[in-house]
Amino acid sequence: MNQARALTKFDRNLLAGISDIRQNPDDRELAFTMRELVQCTLPHRDPGDVPGWSRQNGSLFLGIRPGWSAATKKNIGIPYGSIPRLLLFWLTTEAVRNKSRRVELGRSYADFVESIGLSIGTGGGKRSDFARLKTQLHRLFCATITFEQNVKHNNLQGLRQQDIAISDIRELWWDPKTPNQLAVFDSWIQLGEHFYDMAIKAPVPLDLRVLKVLKRSPLALDLYVWASYKSLIAARYGRPQVMTWHDFMQQFGTDYKRPDNFQKAVTEKLKLIQQLYPELRIGEVRGGLAILPTSRPSIPMQDPK
C-alpha cells in the first residue's frame, strides 16, 4: 500500500491560504506593484558576477546593473529570486499609501522581516530569511534598473531609455544578529525620484494574501502579478489577453534551458494560482494561453491601460 505523502510547510500554507480566501473573499489585503515590472521582471536565479543582466518583452527591455562597493571595490551583485520581488511590492505599496519618497523601515529588523511577508522563524545561517534579506536588500537598493524601448513614429525610429535607482539615500541601523533588538535610530530610505513617480502613477493592485502564500517561488509571484494585470485588461476591453509560449519564455523563462520544462512549470504554477485566485479564467490557444474576459480582477482598478 502506498503511503500518503506528508504535508510540507508549503502545503499547509497553501491550504490555509485557499481556505482563508474562499471563506473571506472580500477581506483582501491590498498591495501594489509597478506596471513596468509586470512586463519585465528580475532574474529568478543568481546571474553571478556579471556586469549586467537583461530581460526582453517585445520591444521593451529591462536591464539591471549591480551596485559597486567603494569599501571592498567589488560589485555588490544583482538582486534575484523572491525576496527582491517582495521588497518591491512592499516599497511600491508604501509609496502609494503614504505618497512620500521617504519610507520608514523601523527600528527592529525582525519587524521589517515580517512586514514584507517573510518569516522570523526560519533559523540561522546563510539560508535564513534574516541573512538572505540582508543580502538582497543591499543588492536591490544599490542596483540601477534601465528600461529601454525601441519606438517608431511615422517613418522615424527611436530609442527611449530611463535609468532608475530604487533608492538614492538610505540609513540602515539594524543588526541581523540581534533582530529583535531595537536600534538607537530608525532605519529609512528615500526612494529614487523616477522609481517613486512610476510607483504612484498607475500601480497594479494585488492581494497580499496570495503573495504571502507564493513567496517562495519567484516564477509563481511573476505569473500571479501578470495574470492579475491581464485580467484587468481583459475585463475592461472584453477580449482575451493572449500570450504565446515564445513570449512567456522571453518574459519569464530566461533561467530555463529547455522550453518544455518551462512550459510545464508555468502550467503547474498557474493551476496553483487559480486555487488562490478562483476568479481567474485561463484558456488554451494555439501556441500559448489566454486570460479570458470572464475573469474577475483580483483587485478592482480604476484605469488598467
C-alpha positions in Angstrom: 0.0 0.0 0.0 1.3 3.4 -0.9 1.7 5.8 2.0 0.3 9.3 1.6 2.9 12.0 1.3 3.4 14.0 4.4 2.3 17.6 4.1 5.1 20.1 3.7 5.1 23.6 5.3 4.3 25.0 1.8 1.3 22.6 1.5 0.0 23.7 4.9 0.4 27.4 4.0 -1.3 26.8 0.7 -4.3 25.0 2.2 -4.6 27.8 4.9 -4.4 30.4 2.2 -7.0 28.7 0.0 -9.3 28.4 3.0 -8.9 32.0 4.0 -9.5 33.4 0.6 -12.6 31.3 -0.2 -14.2 31.8 3.2 -13.4 35.5 3.2 -13.3 36.5 -0.4 -13.8 40.2 0.3 -11.2 40.5 3.1 -8.4 41.4 0.7 -5.1 42.7 1.9 -4.1 45.3 -0.6 -0.6 45.5 -2.1 0.7 47.1 -5.3 3.3 46.7 -8.0 4.6 48.9 -10.8 3.1 48.3 -14.2 6.6 48.3 -15.8 7.7 45.4 -13.5 4.7 43.3 -14.7 6.1 43.4 -18.2 9.7 42.8 -17.3 10.9 41.0 -14.2 14.0 40.3 -12.2 16.1 37.1 -12.6 14.9 34.0 -10.7 18.5 32.7 -10.0 21.8 34.4 -9.3 23.3 35.6 -12.6 26.7 35.5 -10.9 29.5 38.1 -11.0 28.4 39.8 -14.3 28.5 43.5 -15.3 24.8 43.5 -16.1 21.7 41.4 -16.8 18.7 41.9 -19.2 15.2 40.6 -20.0 13.0 41.3 -23.0 9.3 41.7 -23.5 8.6 42.6 -27.2 10.2 45.9 -27.8 10.7 46.6 -24.1 14.0 45.6 -22.4 14.8 45.7 -18.7 18.4 45.8 -17.7 20.0 45.7 -14.2 23.5 46.8 -13.4 24.9 45.8 -10.0 26.0 48.4 -7.5 29.6 48.9 -6.6 31.1 49.0 -3.1 33.6 51.7 -2.5 34.8 49.9 0.6 35.5 46.5 -1.0 36.0 47.7 -4.6 33.7 44.9 -5.8 30.4 44.5 -7.5 27.6 44.1 -4.9 25.7 41.7 -7.2 22.4 41.6 -9.0 19.1 41.1 -7.0 17.4 37.9 -7.8 14.7 35.5 -6.5 11.6 36.0 -4.4 13.0 38.5 -1.8 13.6 41.5 -4.1 10.1 41.0 -5.5 8.6 41.1 -2.1 10.7 44.2 -1.3 9.4 45.9 -4.5 5.8 45.0 -3.7 6.2 46.5 -0.2 8.1 49.6 -1.3 5.5 50.3 -4.0 2.7 49.8 -1.6 4.2 52.2 1.0 4.7 54.8 -1.7 1.1 54.5 -2.9 -0.3 54.6 0.6 1.8 57.4 2.0 2.5 59.5 -1.1 6.1 60.1 0.1 9.5 59.2 -1.2 10.7 58.6 2.4 9.9 55.1 3.6 10.3 54.3 7.3 11.7 50.8 7.8 11.5 50.9 11.6 13.9 50.2 14.5 13.6 46.4 14.6 14.9 44.1 11.9 12.6 41.4 12.9 9.5 43.6 12.5 10.7 44.6 9.0 11.3 40.9 8.0 7.7 40.1 8.9 6.3 43.3 7.3 7.4 42.2 3.8 5.9 38.7 4.3 9.0 36.7 5.4 9.4 34.6 8.5 11.5 35.2 11.6 11.4 31.5 12.4 13.5 30.1 9.6 16.6 29.5 11.8 20.0 30.9 11.3 22.8 30.5 8.7 23.1 31.8 5.2 19.7 30.4 4.0 17.7 32.0 6.8 15.3 34.8 5.8 17.3 37.2 8.0 20.5 36.6 6.1 19.0 36.4 2.6 17.0 39.6 3.2 20.1 41.5 4.3 22.0 40.4 1.1 19.1 41.1 -1.3 18.2 44.4 0.4 21.8 45.6 -0.3 21.8 44.3 -3.9 18.4 45.9 -4.7 18.9 49.3 -3.1 22.3 49.7 -4.8 21.3 48.4 -8.3 20.4 50.6 -11.3 17.4 49.4 -13.4 17.2 50.5 -17.0 14.1 50.4 -19.1 14.9 50.6 -22.9 12.3 50.5 -25.7 12.5 50.8 -29.5 9.8 53.1 -30.7 8.5 54.1 -34.2 6.8 57.3 -35.2 5.8 57.7 -38.8 9.0 56.9 -40.7 11.2 57.6 -37.7 12.7 55.0 -35.4 13.9 56.0 -32.0 15.1 54.6 -28.7 13.7 55.5 -25.2 15.9 54.8 -22.2 15.3 55.5 -18.5 17.7 54.7 -15.6 16.0 54.1 -12.3 17.5 54.0 -8.8 15.3 52.2 -6.2 16.8 54.4 -3.5 19.2 57.3 -3.6 19.6 57.9 0.2 19.2 55.4 3.0 20.2 54.7 6.6 20.0 51.2 7.9 20.8 50.7 11.6 19.7 47.1 12.1 21.9 44.2 13.2 20.5 40.9 11.8 22.5 39.1 14.5 20.1 40.7 17.1 17.0 41.1 15.0 14.6 41.7 17.9 16.7 44.4 19.5 15.5 48.0 18.9 18.1 50.1 17.2 19.1 53.5 18.6 17.9 55.2 15.4 15.1 54.4 12.9 16.1 52.8 9.6 14.7 54.6 6.5 15.2 55.0 2.8 14.4 57.7 0.3 13.0 56.2 -2.9 14.6 57.3 -6.2 12.6 60.1 -7.8 11.8 58.2 -11.0 11.0 55.0 -9.1 8.6 56.9 -6.9 6.9 58.6 -9.9 6.4 55.3 -11.7 5.2 53.6 -8.5 2.4 56.1 -7.9 1.5 56.8 -11.5 -0.5 53.7 -12.3 0.1 51.0 -9.7 -1.3 47.5 -10.3 -3.3 46.2 -7.3 -2.6 42.7 -5.8 -3.9 40.6 -3.0 -1.2 40.4 -0.3 -2.6 37.1 1.0 -1.8 35.4 -2.3 1.7 37.0 -2.4 2.4 35.6 1.1 1.5 32.0 0.0 3.6 32.2 -3.2 6.5 33.9 -1.6 9.0 31.1 -2.0 8.6 30.9 -5.8 9.7 33.8 -8.0 8.0 32.3 -11.1 4.7 31.9 -9.2 4.9 35.5 -8.0 5.6 36.7 -11.5 2.7 34.8 -13.0 0.3 35.9 -10.4 1.2 39.5 -11.0 1.0 39.0 -14.7 -2.4 37.3 -14.5 -3.8 39.9 -12.2 -2.9 42.7 -14.6 -4.0 40.9 -17.7 -7.4 40.1 -16.1 -7.9 43.8 -15.5 -7.2 44.4 -19.2 -9.4 41.5 -20.4 -12.3 42.7 -18.2 -12.0 46.3 -19.3 -11.9 45.7 -23.0 -13.9 42.4 -23.2 -11.3 40.4 -25.1 -8.9 37.7 -24.2 -5.3 38.6 -23.4 -3.2 36.1 -25.4 0.4 35.1 -24.5 2.4 32.8 -26.7 4.8 30.3 -25.2 7.6 32.1 -27.0 6.6 35.4 -25.3 6.3 33.6 -22.0 9.8 32.3 -22.4 11.2 35.7 -23.2 9.4 37.4 -20.3 9.7 34.8 -17.6 11.8 31.9 -18.7 15.3 33.0 -19.4 16.6 30.9 -16.5 15.2 27.7 -18.1 17.3 25.9 -20.7 14.5 23.7 -22.1 11.2 25.2 -23.3 9.3 22.0 -22.4 10.4 22.2 -18.8 9.5 25.9 -18.6 6.0 25.2 -20.2 5.4 22.5 -17.6 6.4 24.8 -14.8 4.2 27.6 -16.0 1.2 25.3 -16.3 1.7 23.9 -12.8 2.1 27.4 -11.2 -1.0 28.8 -12.9 -3.1 25.9 -11.6 -1.8 26.6 -8.2 -2.5 30.3 -8.6 -6.1 29.5 -9.7 -6.7 27.8 -6.3 -5.8 31.1 -4.6 -7.4 33.3 -7.2 -10.5 31.3 -8.3 -11.9 34.2 -10.4 -9.1 33.8 -12.8 -10.1 32.1 -16.1 -7.4 30.8 -18.4 -8.0 29.3 -21.8 -5.6 27.4 -24.2 -4.9 28.9 -27.6 -2.7 27.8 -30.4 0.9 28.1 -29.2 0.0 29.7 -25.9 -2.5 30.7 -23.2 -5.1 33.5 -22.8 -6.6 35.3 -19.8 -10.3 35.3 -20.6 -12.6 38.3 -20.2 -14.8 36.3 -17.9 -12.0 36.6 -15.3 -12.8 38.8 -12.4 -9.9 41.1 -11.4 -8.0 40.1 -8.3 -8.4 43.6 -7.0 -10.6 46.3 -8.8 -8.7 49.0 -10.5 -9.9 52.3 -12.0 -7.7 52.6 -15.1 -5.8 49.5 -16.2 -4.5 50.8 -19.5 
